[in-house]
């Protein structure tokens, strides 16, 4: 009997799914191979875990005042020393990570969400809608981000939620412009025209077909922006417009210790070191993520 050759027909949906999975897997592989990116995300995850578990791992109550132990230098009893009220600096830094990390994540999430809505509306609709939003963003972008945050914080006042709003407003133009540019590059693609041809609503076209293909640059931007937001948050707290003492936010700790920088420098060194540590770790991870998601670098 003659041999019979069988031809296996592959399901197109499985083929597309396989390509998507392979692209995601390639990104992960490239990211894992980047040692600096893995080191950065490892430090960030460690800080997040320590902040979440802070109430169980800190050796002292971060609000406990002991005037007799004020201004102690780092020792076995107090690893990072004590502040002007005798509070343990190590406990305050670990617990204060809750405030600093939440400020960065919440501010970036808010500015990214608003920026995505504006960028999607401007890029997809075009015409007068695009011109209106872009001109408004031009006016906002003309004001330096730090100055804008200070002005908003001065108007709203101090406090955690008000600081989040002040930090978020300055980051909106970057996300809006980035998403608008991405949408302009894909809105004339065949799959978008096919979705429009079967009467998909504008919202469905944007959410189901455009955003999944344009989110990569936004994710990288959010990672890098989170580091900048943490620096701005610390600066606002330092000048008295952010989170206020006695809350152990790292910038507020710097503000409370600035009068003792010469006599007791440890009060500023340790909060400043942790701010530097988290900013550097996020920048390292952001650089690695950008390289991993850059199509020009894929082999």
Secondary structure, 3 states (H helix, E strand, C coil): CCCCCCCCCCCHHHHHHHHHHHHHHHHHHHHHHCHHHHHHHHHHHHHHHHHHCHHHHCCCCCCCCCHHHCCCCCCCCCCCCECCCCCEHHHHHHHHHHHHHHHHHHHHHHHHHHHHHHHHHHHHHCHHHHHHHHHHHHHHHCCCHHHHHHHHHHHHCCCHHHHHHHHHHCCHHHHHHHHHHHHHHHCCCHHHHHHHHCCCCHHHHHHHHHHHHCHHHHHHHHHHHHHHHHHHHHHHHHCCCCCCCCCCCHHHHHHHHHHHCCCCCHHHHHHHHHHHHHHHHHHHHHHHHHHHHCHHHCC
